[in-house]
């Protein structure tokens, strides 16, 4: 998938995609895959490139946030790859549309059920922690619709 397509579909600039590749959160422009659209949105939402130009003197908060960003991208990538990994002739596993990634300053969690999300929101409130909630399942569904539309368009052109 081209860098331009990933940028257009994710809403993340090409420069940010290059920075995400430079710090190892995404592959370089020649090796981008469709699920990188979702991963780019996750990394961008978390502000993963906030310290890419700071090679020295990264504070403890920056180091902790960077580890959290890595964990977030890894967890979401594992989810998306599991959905893609299906046997020939079998329907691919689906990512539940209600799947959300909840990011605290130091940790991340995937949740599907509303009560799980509520528990994490209560934890954040009780502990005074900021949190970010990303709609991974909806983003994945949107990507699948775009990919299906692209494939249909390619078939019409071929015919």
Buried (B, 14 or more C-beta within 10 A) or exposed (E): BEBEBBBEBBEBEEEBBBBBBEBEBBBEBEEBBBBBBBBBBBBBBBEBBEBBEEEEEEEEEEEEBBEBBBBBBEBBBEBBEEBEEEEEEEEEEEBBBBBBBBBBEEBBBBBBEEEBBEBBEEBBEEEEEEBBBBBBBBBBBBBBEBBEEBEEEEEEEEE
